[in-house]
């Protein structure tokens, strides 16, 4: 089973939770500790990357440490063409569709294409959409931010992503955002879209995660709360449980 197939299988049986770890702000050992506690909390996948510019060596070291301590699949969440590693299980080969810079729409992807072709890791095509407030990724990626409650703009981009052939669409409010993408946006998009929707940024509580899952989000990503918590298990477990409960009730 491919990583993408595993993601879809888990999403169909319920909801998926993914933990994002930024190796630019943590040592490999710290990355591994966070991943280990996240696994105990019930997270389904580990994403490695973020909005900072990280080189391949840093990615290699972090991913190797994580895989030594957990049995979870590791997916690269790249912020540039340098953030690749043959030690991961997969990479989100993503395009920031609402960027005003071609570099983030297709430029970094072109630079990474040949190096990635030599790596036996799974490439998962994903459309990436940044919503208000955007935070660092919005600024660095020169995103034309989508208002968090703008259903029509979000749906237009999401449908375009589906018609382009992307296999996933990711709604991002930005790491450390004070609020997440609106539930109304997720609901509207899911009513009209065939591909899975991932939501991340600004999700700090079980209530917020549950509301997004109930609105239709197939996968929820949390990162900042795990990286800043002294006890990752205690921080993540209630969030994971809240979305899994929604998934179980929907699957019945």
Beta strands, then each sheet from edge to edge (+ up, - down):
strand 1: 16-21
strand 2: 45-49
strand 3: 74-77
strand 4: 90-96
strand 5: 122-130
strand 6: 168-172
strand 7: 196-200
strand 8: 219-222
sheet 1: 1+ 2+ 3+ 4+ 5+ 6+ 7+ 8+ 1+
end
